[in-house]
């Protein structure tokens, strides 16, 4: 599916034969390139390392917020074999591409406690049975909802698309706010929103090895009709067609939406806003019950062109360890990758959504492991955007999308 399983599982702690693991030499100051820190939590965490490693200080290089723009900036740097970046914060779907291109160094699995990590999350760092990165934070889409308004109406959070539609239309009109929004600008976020709708409808987009198009027209049409119908009927505001993660977060947090699909990091800022105590989260709805999220997150990798790979490796070991994993949640509201933290009573008391998030992560579907994922995503987001603009019929869009994906797979991107 943009969806289904990864090619390689995470079994065993010994890498197979192949290129040598990251260079054990090279120490000194390093740079850490990652997407923009919208919750301002990274600086203090990096300061913890810097205080105890004055000769190996880490400088944070914040890249754009949107994943497409982050990737473009990283690729331009790595294609030039630049050593400006030492540690890379990679979207989980980039592992195969960056490994296949020789831009990141393979790692020794025995250095990392991968058994502590959710199995599906650990698998996102593996390509062709080698470890190329280390899971740092995970992600799974959640439905944010105005618990105060639903309580006034004696309603439970919606579990199906029909319930979401009815609540969004009726209460949106009654309280004069938008009904529902996700990430609908044509970029990776829209690909994820469409993939979640397809898999929630029981379908898939690509085979696990990303070599076949498996998108049945029925589930895909049902998924697209759900999104397009929302725009046509008005319970998805047209303004949402320009939303990325931050825009949708602000729209919900500022009280302009009844429901919003977003990642867990949106929870912390909302909990410290005027919306505190007035919202909650639940699993994404589907046609007939709870739906399925796409698995997101960030893995940390060592640039193949770094001249200080030992420091980079040591920093990754520290930054993916138990101390920082807890702080990733408590300071940044990001979902940690260590499974045991989701069962910690103290953390559950402070973050009551953790059980729902754990369930969502375990039921989430990973995106395909393919070096051509970026091209696949561009094709999907472009086609879906055309339908959401109400410029193309859903039947025509789905049929053409299936054909275009086949061309991408056959051509190798």
N, C-alpha and C positions, 0 to 999 in steps of 0.2 A: 504494500500500500504505500503511499508516501508514508508509509504505514508498514506493515509486516515485519519480518524478522531480518536481522543482520546476517551477513554471510558467515561470519566467524563468531563463535561463542568465546567465552573468556576462560575456558577450562585450563587448569595447569598453571604453573608459575615459571615454566622454562620456555624461552622463545625458541622457535625453530631456527634452522640455519638461514643465514641471509646476511645483509649488511651488518657491519659492527655496530654495537650500541653506542650511545652518545659518548663522545670523547671524555675521558676522565681527567684530562688536563685543562688548564685555563681557568684562572680565578681572577676576581676583581669586580669592580662596579658593573652592573648589568642594567638593562632596560626591560620593562615588562609592558608589552603592547596588548591592549584589551579594549573592548568597546566602552563608550562613555559611561562613567560611574554616576548614574542618575540619583543615587541615594547617598553619595558622599561617604561611603563606608570604607573604601579601599585604602585611602591614605593612612588612616590610623593603624590598619592591619599591617601595611608595609612598614610603617614606622617601628613596629615591634621587631621586625627583622633587622632594620637598619640600626637600631640601638645596640643590638648584640653582635652586629657584623659591620663595624665601621669601615673596614677595608673592602667590603663587598656590598656596598649600598645599592639598593634597587631604586631606579627612577621610573615612575609610572608614566607611560605614554598613552593617553586616552585617544582612541580612535572614534570615528562617528558612531552615533547610536544605532543606526540601521545596519543590520548584518550584511546586506549587500555592499554597502559603502565600506564597512570594515574589511570585508574580503578583498575588495578592489585595491584598497590601500596596502594591505599586506602582500597581495600578489605582485603589485608593482615593485615593492621593495625586494621581495624574494627572487623575482625573476632577474633582478639586477645583481643577485648574489651579495646583497648588502649585509653588513654585520651590525646595522643600526639596532635591529631587534634581537634580543637574546631569548626571552621567554614570550611565547605567543598564546594568547587566550583565544582558542578556536571554537567556533560554533561546532557542535557535535557532528554536523553533516559534512564538515570539511576534512575530516581525518583522511579519508581515502584519497581525495584529490591532492592534498598536501604531501602525503606519504608517497603517492605514485609519482609526483613531480620531483621528489628528492629534496623538498624544501624543509623537512623536519627530520630530526635524528631519531632512529629507533631506540627504545629504552629497554632496560633489563627489568622484567616483571618482578623478579625476586626482591627488588628494592621498594616495592609498594604493596601495602596490605589490601589488595583488590578484593579479598574475601569479605571485607567490611562494607563494600560498595554494593548497591542494588545490582544484580546480575545484568539486567538490560542496560543499565547506565554504564557499567564497566565495559560492556561489549562495544559501546560507541567509540572507544579509544583503540580498538583493535582492527587491523586490516591485514588480510592474508596471514593470519595467525601470528602477527607480531604486534607488540605494544608500541604505539607511536605517540601517545599522549597519556595524561592522567586525569581522570574525572575530577573536576573542581566544584562545579555546581550543576544541579540538574534542573529540569523545568518540565511542567506539564500544565496545559491550559485549564483554567478554572472559570466557572461562571460566578461573577460578582453580582450581588443583588441587594436592593434596598430592603433590608429586613424590617425596617420601621414601617414602610408603606405596605409591605405584604402583611405585616401583623395587623395593621389598621383594617385591612380588607379580609382578615381571617383566612389568609392564603398560605400554603406551603410553597417553598421554592419549586419552580417548574422542573419536571423530570422528562418531559417530552417536548418536541418542537411545537406541537399544537398548543400545549399549555403556555409555552414561552410566547408564542404569537398572540394568544388571547389576552394574556396578562399585559404584554407590552402595548397592545392596541388600546385596551380599555383603561388601564391605569395611566398609560402615557398621556392619553387625552384628558383624563380626570385631573391629573396633577400637573399637566402642561410641561412634561419633560419627554425627552427622547426615549424610545422603547428599548432598543438593543443596538449594540455596536461591537465589532471586533476590530481586526486590523485589515482594512479593506483597500488600502493603497496598493497599486500593483508592484509588489516586491515580495520577498520571502515570507513576510507575515501573511499575505493573502494566500500564498501557496499552502501554508500551514492551516489556515482557517478552512480552506476548501478540502484539504486532505482529511481533516477531522470530521467534516460533514460526510465525506464519502465513506470513511471507515465506520462512522456511527450508523450509516445506512446499510452496513454489512458488505461494503464493497472494498476494492483496492485499486491502486493506480498502476503500480509496477510490481513485478515479482521480487522475491527477497534478494535475488542477485542482480536486480535492475537490468536484466537482459530481455525481459518480455513485458509488453504492455498488458496488464490484466484488468484494465478498467472496463467492467461491464457497463453498458449504457444505462441500464435501469437504475442501479444505485447512484451512479454519477448524475443522472438527470434529477433524481430525487433530491440529492444534495444541493445541486445548483438551483433547483426550483425553490428550495427553502430560503436560500440567500437572496435570490432575485425577487422572490415574492415579498420578502421583507422590505426591499427598496421600493417596489411598485406600490405596496399597500401603505407605506409610510412609517411602519414601526421600526424600520432601520432608517435613520435620518440620512439624507443624501450627503450631508456633511461628513458622515462616517466613511465615505468612499475616499477621503483624504487622510484617514487615520493610520498612523503607525502605533507602536506600543505606548509611547508617551502621550500622544494626543488622546487615545482612548482612555488612558489612565486619568488624565486631567478632566476629561468630560464626565467620567463617573464620579471622581473625587469632588468635583465642583457642583455636583447635584444636577447635572444635565442629562443623566441617563438612569433608567430604572434597572437595566441589566447590561453587563459588559463581559465579554470574553477577554481575559488577559492572563498573563503569567503571574506566579506567586509574588515576585518582587513588588507588584503594585499594592500589595496588602499593607505593608509597613507605612508608606506615606499616607494612605487613606486612614489608617488607624490613628494617625497623629494630625488629622485634619478636622474640619468641622463636621465631617461625616462619621467621626468616631462613635461607635455604639449604634450606628444606624445602618450598618451593612454586614453582610456575611458572604461566605463562598460555599459553593457546592460543585459537584461534578457537572460537566457539560451535559446538556440534554441531548437526546437522540430521537429518532422517529417514534420509538415505542418504549423508551425508558432511558436510563443513563447512557450517554454516548462515550466516545473514546477520544482521548487527546493524542496529539503528536508529542513525542518525547523531544524535549529541547535541552539546552544546557551549554556549558562551556568546559572544554578540556584544555589543560595546559601542556604545551609542547616546547621542545628546545629547537631553536632555529638551527638548521644544518650549517649555517654560515656564521654562527656565533663563535667568537674567539675565546669565550669564557664559559664553556659548556659545563665545567664542574660546578661553578657557582650557580649557573642556571638550574642544573639538576638538583643541587642541594636546596635551592629556593623552592622548587616545585615540590620536593619531598616535605618541606616545612609547610608550605601553603596549602597542601592537600591533606595534612595531618589532623589529628583529633582536636587540637586547640583551635586552629583556625576554622575547622569545619563547624564548630559550635558558634564561633563568632560570625561566620558567614550568615547564619540564620539570625542571631540575636542583634547584630549590628546592621546587617544589610537586607534582611528579609528575603534572602535568597535560599532556595531549598538545598540543603547539604546533600552530599552523595552517600554519606555514611548512614546505613539503614537503621542502626541502633538508636540514633538520635530521635527518630520519629516515635519511639516508644518511651522516651524519657518523660516521667510525670511532671517534672518541673518545667520542661519546655512546652509540654502540652497545655499546662495551666496558663503559660504566658502566650502561647500561640495555639489557641483552641482548634484551628483549622488543620493541624498536623495530621490527624487521622484521615481526614478527607483527602489531603494532599498525598499521603502515602498510598491510599487506595487508587488515586488518580495516576500516580507514577507507575504503580504495578500493572495497571490496565492500559497504560499508554502504549502507542505503537511507534517504534523507531522508524526513521526515514531510511531510504535505501542507501547501501554502501556502494557508491560509485564515484569515480573521478569526474563524471559528467553531471553531478548533481546540480551544479549551478545552471547549466543549460536547461535541464529538466524543469527546474523551478521557474526560470524565466518564461518558458513556454506555458506553464500552467497559470502563472499570475497574469500574464498578458491576456490569455483567453478568458479567464474568469472575470477580469476587469471589464472586458468588452461586454460581457453579459450583464454585469452589475450596473453598467451605465445605461442599461435597457436598450442598447443599440443592436444586440444580436439575440436571436431566439435561443433558448437553452438547448433544444434538440440539435440545432446546427452547431452550437458551440461545443457540445460534448463530442459529437461525431468528428469535428475537425480537430479537436484537442487530441483525441485518440490517434488520429492519423499523424499529427505533428510529433507526438511522443514516439511513435513508431519510427519516424524518420531520425529522431535524435538518437534512439537506441541503435539503429542500424548503422548510423554514421559514426558512432562513438563520440557524439557531441560536436 
